[in-house]
Structures are given as structure tokens and as C-alpha cells.
Amino acid sequence: MKTFRKLCIVVITVFLLLTAGLNLFLVRVKDRNEGIYRVDAKRLADEIAETGNYDLE
């Protein structure tokens, strides 16, 4: 019975640590928006390549 109790405590602890770690990871990823300007730059470059000019509105 002691072994079962220790195993349950270990499994619950590992689960809680994984949950906390993944939660922190997702919060950090959500706050990063470094790729947005690349999309806008690519869209502008494509428009310039197609039409020869651009509209910044």
C-alpha cells in the first residue's frame, strides 16, 4: 500500500509539473507576435511585384 501511495504522489506531481510547464510555455508563445510584420512585408512585396506600386492604407 505504501508503494501504491508513493506511485500516486509521483504521478500527480509529474502531471502538475507538466501542466504548469506547458501553461507557462503557452503564455510566452501567445505574447510573441514577431511574425506579423513579416506577413505584412511579404504582402507589400507581392503587391509591388504585381503592380509596380503600393498603397499603404
C-alpha atoms as one frame of an Amber mdcrd trajectory, in Angstrom:
protein
   0.000   0.000   0.000   2.889   2.380   0.708   4.293   1.750  -2.771   0.934
   2.494  -4.380   0.605   5.733  -2.412   4.128   6.822  -3.440   3.380   5.981
  -7.069   0.177   8.045  -6.971   2.009  11.001  -5.447   4.747  10.799  -8.082
   2.245  10.572 -10.946   0.210  13.516  -9.631   3.363  15.586  -9.086   4.627
  14.886 -12.603   1.209  15.752 -14.024   1.098  19.060 -12.134   4.635  19.975
 -13.185   3.870  19.206 -16.833   0.668  21.247 -16.645   2.481  24.220 -15.131
   5.345  23.984 -17.631   3.067  23.776 -20.652   0.950  26.613 -19.290   3.997
  28.879 -18.999   5.128  27.883 -22.483   1.743  28.721 -23.998   1.615  32.093
 -22.233   5.049  33.013 -23.615   4.144  31.890 -27.133   0.896  33.884 -27.061
   2.730  37.065 -26.099   5.129  36.751 -29.024   3.943  38.399 -32.209   7.217
  38.689 -34.066   5.936  37.131 -37.286   3.162  39.625 -38.023   5.409  42.207
 -39.645   6.795  39.525 -41.955   3.333  38.787 -43.306   2.726  42.472 -43.990
   6.139  42.866 -45.620   5.529  39.822 -47.843   2.105  41.098 -48.847   3.579
  44.511 -49.713   6.429  42.924 -51.684   3.955  40.811 -53.658   1.819  43.864
 -54.427   4.856  45.812 -55.632   5.934  42.866 -57.814   2.459  42.597 -59.369
   1.531  46.246 -59.873   4.795  48.171 -59.658   3.470  50.455 -56.912   1.930
  50.176 -53.460  -0.817  51.609 -51.304  -0.071  51.990 -47.598  -3.690  52.379
 -46.487
